[in-house]
Amino acid sequence: MRTGRTGVRKQALALLLTLAVAACGQGAPKDETPEEAAAHPPTAAPAFNSPTLQAIKRRGRLNCGVHEGLVGFAYTDNRGQWRGFDADFCRALAAAVLGDANAVRFVPLTTSQRFEALRSGRVDVLWRTTSWTLSREAQEGVRFAGINYYDGQGFLVRRSLTLASATELNGARVCVQRASTSELNVADWFRARGIEYRPVVTANEEEAREAYAREDCDAFSADISALAAARTLLPNPEQHAILPDVISKEPLGPAVKRGDEAWTSVVRWTLNGLILAEELGVTRQNAAAMADDSRDPRIRRLLGAEGDFGPMLGLSKSWMKDALVAEGNYGEIFARNVGADSSLDLARGLNAQWNQRPAGLIYGLPIR
């Protein structure tokens, strides 16, 4: 009897083991048969083709959308020439694409016009202090090609108010631009802290600055870079201060029309090349000489002395050398327009290179 029971137990265990193995095998992918593999032959990568780039080359000019007038970023000087951080990136892109930094038409755009100008083809690229957000990529029909300035929203106030923090603005009147991320950020920030305020909503940044100057509001809220620019235009700039509070993240960068991935890559890698050049010590003055003399393979690839990285993008081998000789590297563009060599005198901060001390967020992707 013991032997019989033992046999039954063994048979039962064997059956359970068989069922468990079968259950584990259910749903597991089967290896492809040779016939199935043959039905999926290797697929060649699609050709790098940009209708936007072709159109730019045909017309011989880059159409670049910029701010209507923001000191340090995009504005016209007393000779009617466009100047500023974003304007220089437009010229660098024109030099990379067409070999001529002056082959660019600047198209001033309001906040409400900027995305429609891209969608309609009125501009090829938007370089207009525009924050990269999910809703803009999902709903506006655009793609962002990178980040050229890490900003954040803050508050400009009169020093006479002796404020140490924006948390002291309870009941204050705050000037802010309509239909902007700034308007939403201010509302979110005050609501999250249970602080009362009165929004003074204006059509654009210029009107917000003018309302603040007239004392129609107690504080002006916008990106800190825009506040620094606005302060330089006030009658007595030293009487105004930007509070230390940073209430949002504003990654600013170039945007292009959705649907032309190749053109997005051209803009992305031109921006990246300018960033990488600063990291590698390539400047406006030495770019041409380094293209001939440098032994560093990273520099030789960047400047077109080795490889065909420009032609991969539909550009010349010297695309980045042309851009650098025209406008300089990222650090040079920053310094003369918004940094130490400008009236704004903004610190590099988050816009310092990743390997500087203190380190920032600017990081050059490898060209290889």
C-alpha positions in Angstrom: 0.0 0.0 0.0 2.8 2.4 0.8 4.4 1.7 -2.6 1.2 2.4 -4.4 0.7 5.7 -2.7 4.2 6.7 -3.4 3.7 6.0 -7.1 0.5 8.0 -7.2 2.2 10.9 -5.5 5.0 10.8 -8.1 2.6 10.7 -11.0 0.7 13.7 -9.5 3.8 15.7 -9.0 4.9 14.9 -12.6 1.5 16.0 -13.9 1.7 19.3 -11.9 5.2 20.0 -13.2 4.1 19.4 -16.7 1.2 21.7 -16.4 3.4 24.4 -14.8 5.9 24.3 -17.6 3.1 24.5 -20.1 1.6 27.4 -18.4 4.9 29.3 -18.3 5.3 28.7 -22.0 2.0 30.2 -22.9 2.4 33.7 -24.4 6.1 33.3 -24.8 7.4 34.6 -28.1 8.5 32.0 -30.6 11.7 32.2 -32.5 11.3 33.3 -36.1 11.5 30.6 -38.7 13.9 31.2 -41.6 10.8 31.9 -43.8 9.5 34.5 -41.3 12.9 36.2 -41.1 13.1 36.4 -44.9 9.9 38.3 -44.9 11.5 41.1 -42.9 14.7 41.9 -44.7 17.1 44.7 -43.4 15.6 48.1 -44.0 17.8 51.0 -45.2 17.7 54.3 -43.3 15.6 56.9 -45.0 17.5 59.6 -46.9 18.2 62.8 -45.0 15.9 65.2 -46.8 14.6 68.6 -45.6 12.1 70.5 -47.7 12.7 73.6 -45.5 16.5 73.4 -46.2 15.9 73.1 -49.9 13.5 76.1 -49.8 16.1 78.2 -47.9 18.8 77.3 -50.5 16.5 78.2 -53.4 15.6 81.6 -52.0 19.2 82.2 -50.7 18.0 83.5 -47.4 17.0 82.3 -43.9 13.8 83.7 -42.5 14.2 84.0 -38.7 11.4 84.9 -36.3 12.5 87.1 -33.4 11.2 89.3 -30.6 9.8 92.7 -31.7 12.3 94.4 -29.4 14.0 93.0 -26.3 17.3 94.5 -25.2 20.0 91.9 -25.2 18.1 89.3 -27.2 16.6 90.9 -30.3 16.4 94.6 -31.1 17.4 97.1 -33.7 20.3 99.5 -33.1 20.4 103.2 -34.1 21.3 102.1 -37.7 18.4 99.7 -37.9 20.6 96.6 -37.6 19.3 93.7 -35.6 21.4 92.9 -32.5 21.2 90.5 -29.6 21.6 87.0 -28.4 18.8 85.4 -30.5 19.8 87.6 -33.5 23.3 86.2 -33.4 22.1 82.6 -33.4 20.0 83.5 -36.5 23.1 84.7 -38.2 25.2 81.7 -37.1 22.5 79.4 -38.6 22.5 81.4 -41.9 26.3 81.1 -42.0 26.1 77.3 -41.4 23.4 76.8 -44.0 24.3 79.3 -46.7 27.8 80.3 -45.9 26.8 83.9 -45.3 25.8 85.3 -41.9 24.0 88.2 -43.5 21.7 86.0 -45.6 19.0 86.3 -43.0 15.7 88.2 -42.9 14.6 89.0 -39.4 10.8 88.8 -38.9 9.7 90.5 -35.7 6.8 88.6 -34.1 4.4 89.1 -31.2 3.7 86.4 -28.7 0.4 85.6 -30.4 1.9 85.6 -33.9 5.0 83.4 -33.3 3.7 79.8 -33.7 1.3 80.7 -36.6 4.3 82.2 -38.4 6.1 78.8 -38.1 3.1 76.8 -39.2 2.4 79.0 -42.2 6.0 78.9 -43.4 6.4 82.7 -42.9 9.6 81.9 -40.9 11.9 78.9 -41.1 12.9 79.0 -37.5 11.7 80.9 -34.4 14.5 82.2 -32.1 12.4 84.3 -29.8 12.9 83.7 -26.1 10.3 80.9 -26.2 10.0 78.3 -23.5 9.9 74.6 -24.5 6.8 73.1 -23.0 4.8 69.9 -23.6 1.6 71.7 -24.5 3.4 73.8 -27.2 4.9 70.7 -28.9 1.6 68.8 -28.6 -0.8 71.6 -29.7 1.1 74.3 -31.6 2.4 72.2 -34.4 6.1 72.9 -33.6 9.2 71.1 -32.5 12.0 72.5 -30.3 15.5 71.9 -31.5 17.3 72.5 -28.3 17.9 75.0 -25.4 20.1 78.0 -25.8 19.2 79.8 -22.5 18.0 78.4 -19.2 15.8 81.0 -17.6 13.2 81.3 -14.9 10.5 83.7 -14.0 10.9 86.4 -11.3 9.7 89.7 -10.0 11.0 93.3 -10.6 10.1 95.7 -7.7 11.1 99.2 -6.5 13.9 99.2 -3.9 11.8 101.7 -1.9 9.4 98.9 -1.0 12.3 97.2 0.9 11.1 93.7 -0.1 13.3 90.7 0.6 11.1 88.1 -1.1 8.1 87.7 -3.4 6.2 86.1 -0.5 5.9 89.7 0.9 3.7 90.7 -2.1 0.5 89.9 -0.4 -2.3 92.1 -1.9 0.2 93.6 -4.5 -0.7 94.6 -8.0 1.4 92.5 -10.4 1.9 93.4 -14.1 2.1 90.4 -16.4 1.7 89.7 -20.1 -1.6 88.2 -21.3 -1.7 84.7 -22.8 1.8 83.8 -21.8 3.4 81.2 -19.5 4.2 84.2 -17.2 0.5 84.8 -16.6 -0.1 81.2 -15.7 3.0 80.9 -13.6 2.1 83.9 -11.5 -1.4 82.6 -10.9 -0.1 79.1 -9.9 2.6 80.5 -7.6 0.3 82.8 -5.6 -2.5 80.2 -5.4 -0.1 77.5 -4.2 1.0 79.8 -1.3 -2.4 81.2 -0.5 -1.2 84.7 -1.2 -3.7 87.3 -2.5 -2.6 89.5 -5.5 -4.2 91.6 -8.2 -3.0 90.8 -11.8 -2.6 93.8 -14.1 -2.7 92.0 -17.5 -1.2 93.7 -20.5 -0.9 92.8 -24.2 2.9 92.4 -24.3 6.1 92.9 -22.3 6.6 96.4 -23.4 3.1 97.5 -22.1 3.8 95.6 -18.9 7.1 97.5 -18.4 5.4 100.8 -19.2 2.6 100.1 -16.7 5.2 99.3 -14.1 7.1 102.5 -14.9 3.8 104.5 -14.4 3.4 102.7 -11.0 0.1 101.0 -12.2 1.5 98.0 -10.5 3.8 97.2 -7.6 5.7 94.4 -9.3 6.5 93.3 -12.8 6.7 89.5 -13.4 8.4 87.9 -16.4 11.5 85.8 -17.3 14.5 87.1 -15.3 16.4 87.9 -18.5 13.4 90.0 -19.7 13.3 91.8 -16.3 17.0 92.6 -16.6 16.4 94.1 -20.0 13.4 96.0 -18.8 15.3 97.5 -15.9 17.9 99.0 -18.3 15.1 101.0 -20.0 13.6 102.5 -16.8 14.5 106.2 -16.0 16.6 105.2 -12.9 17.6 101.5 -13.2 19.4 101.5 -9.9 16.1 102.2 -8.1 14.7 98.8 -9.1 15.7 95.2 -8.0 14.9 91.7 -9.1 13.8 89.6 -6.2 15.7 86.4 -5.5 12.6 84.2 -6.0 12.6 82.1 -9.2 9.1 80.7 -9.6 9.4 78.6 -12.7 11.8 76.8 -15.1 11.9 78.5 -18.5 14.1 76.6 -21.0 14.4 78.9 -24.0 15.3 77.7 -27.4 14.7 77.6 -31.2 11.5 76.1 -32.6 10.7 74.9 -36.1 7.6 73.6 -37.8 6.6 70.1 -37.1 7.0 67.6 -39.9 10.5 68.3 -41.1 12.7 66.2 -38.9 15.8 66.8 -41.0 15.5 70.6 -40.6 15.1 70.2 -36.9 18.4 68.3 -36.9 20.1 71.1 -38.9 19.0 73.7 -36.3 19.8 71.4 -33.3 23.3 70.5 -34.5 24.2 74.1 -35.4 23.3 75.2 -31.9 25.1 72.2 -30.4 28.2 73.0 -32.5 28.4 76.5 -31.1 28.1 75.1 -27.5 30.7 72.4 -28.2 33.1 74.9 -29.7 33.3 76.8 -26.4 34.0 73.6 -24.5 36.8 72.8 -26.9 38.3 76.3 -26.9 37.4 77.2 -30.5 36.7 80.9 -30.9 35.8 83.4 -33.6 39.5 84.4 -33.9 41.1 80.9 -34.0 38.5 78.8 -35.8 40.1 79.1 -39.2 43.6 78.4 -37.9 42.5 75.4 -35.8 40.8 73.9 -38.8 44.2 73.7 -40.4 46.5 73.0 -37.4 44.6 71.3 -34.6 45.4 67.6 -33.9 42.4 67.1 -31.7 40.0 64.8 -33.6 37.0 66.4 -31.9 38.0 69.9 -33.1 38.9 68.6 -36.6 35.4 66.9 -36.9 33.7 70.1 -35.6 35.5 72.3 -38.2 35.2 70.0 -41.1 38.9 69.0 -41.4 37.8 65.3 -40.9 34.7 63.5 -41.8 31.6 64.5 -43.7 29.4 65.7 -40.9 28.2 68.8 -42.7 27.3 66.9 -45.8 25.4 64.4 -43.6 23.0 67.3 -42.8 22.9 68.6 -46.4 25.5 71.3 -45.6 29.1 72.0 -46.6 32.0 70.4 -44.8 32.9 73.8 -43.3 29.4 74.6 -42.0 30.5 75.0 -38.3 33.7 76.8 -39.2 31.6 79.3 -41.2 29.2 79.8 -38.3 32.0 80.2 -35.8 34.0 82.7 -37.9 30.9 84.7 -38.4 29.5 84.9 -34.8 31.9 83.1 -32.4 31.1 80.2 -30.0 28.3 80.1 -27.4 30.3 81.8 -24.7 31.2 84.7 -27.0 27.6 85.2 -28.1 26.5 85.1 -24.5 29.1 87.6 -23.2 28.6 90.3 -25.7 24.8 90.3 -25.7 23.6 89.4 -22.2 26.8 88.7 -20.2 29.8 90.5 -18.8 30.4 92.6 -21.9 26.8 93.8 -22.2 24.6 96.3 -20.3 22.6 93.4 -18.8 25.7 91.9 -17.2 23.9 88.6 -16.5 25.9 85.9 -14.8 26.3 82.6 -16.6 24.6 80.7 -13.8 22.8 77.7 -15.3 24.1 78.7 -18.7 27.7 77.9 -17.8 29.3 74.9 -19.4 28.8 71.6 -17.6 32.6 71.3 -16.8 33.1 74.9 -15.4 33.2 75.7 -11.7 30.5 76.4 -10.7 29.0 74.0 -13.3 26.0 74.9 -15.4 23.6 73.0 -17.6 25.2 73.8 -21.0 26.5 70.5 -22.5 27.8 69.9 -26.0 26.7 66.7 -27.6 29.4 64.8 -29.4 29.9 65.3 -33.2 31.2 62.0 -34.3 
